[in-house]
Amino acid sequence: RGFVATGVAQDSLLAGLSRNFLEAAAKPLGGEGTGRDWADICEALLDARSDAEESRAVLAAYEDAVLEPLVQRLRGIAKLGRGEHNKSLRRLESFAASLGLARLGAQHTCEVLHRAGLAETATDMDGVGMKQTAGSACLSLNAVVRLAGLEERVLKDSDLVLAAFAEAPVQRPNGELRPLALPGMKSPGRLAEHQAVLVAASHLEAAERRLRRQLLESPGFAVDAAGPVEMGAVAEVMGELQLRIYDGPPSLSLLATFAQFRHCYPKLGLKLIFASELAPGLRTSESWQAEEKK
């Protein structure tokens, strides 16, 4: 990617690099850096807008081996019932491990989220509007929770969410919003990007619990042999969750968490804004975790 960043990349140079890369990629996949190499060179080819035949071949191979299988797996997680989530997540973990892949490049992250129907995306190279605090995320939530004729609005504006300590939960008590185990990453569920989704879900759950208490306390709710009829109603959640991160493109774990969140709240819009490259002076999530262990 350095050739592209410095402006010296030409189609002939990229064609030669692509040809060499295709020969290397034809060997059995494995090893922690394999998937990262795929992601880096394909992102560089997109940045350079190379039209060389060899470059197109690399991108086509990446589409077949990585992008389309990933999109299909994420769609499955978003559509399957809760009982099937663990199987789907394990299959996605195995897929990522087989490629040695923990995250995509910025453009392919946006493409996969769009194709899987999970979120709108935007990149913010300069970190405009982002809180420059290492290991954090910025959460904005504007939603309405409706239940049996009652409703409550949930408003959170640019709440700062920090990475979690070891004892903090990384998923819902019922197992939803579970993070992935990824090659080269320790505890992605503790990262601020994942914790922010859990925080958003907790706000929505709290609003639903308050509505259910209102139903119990209202004098006119209907009752049958099983108890209050309205208490069995399913809450409807509409609005938008916006998440800002500046740790570079998010990991595959966050993409999987978004798929689970989409299943839980199909009518809630999701928007992810992230820096396409790490802002100067900030640490990656991996370096933050390594530093924390010292």
Salt bridges, closest charged atoms under 4 A:
GLU43 OE1 - HIS108 ND1 3.78
ASP47 OD2 - ARG1 NH2 3.23
ASP51 OD1 - ARG56 NH1 3.40
GLU54 OE2 - ARG19 NH1 2.82
GLU63 OE2 - ARG115 NH2 2.83
GLU68 OE1 - ARG115 NH2 2.57
GLU93 OE2 - ARG178 NH1 2.98
GLU111 OE2 - ARG115 NH1 2.65
ASP124 OD2 - ARG244 NH1 3.78
GLU151 OE1 - ARG146 NE 3.03
GLU152 OE2 - ARG210 NH2 2.53
GLU176 OE2 - ARG82 NE 2.97
GLU176 OE1 - ARG172 NH1 2.53
GLU205 OE2 - ARG172 NE 2.67
GLU208 OE2 - ARG212 NH2 2.90
GLU236 OE1 - ARG146 NH1 4.00
GLU236 OE2 - LYS267 NZ 2.59
GLU277 OE2 - ARG1 NH2 2.89
GLU286 OE2 - ARG103 NH2 2.90
GLU291 OE2 - ARG283 NH1 2.94
GLU292 OE1 - ARG190 NH2 2.73
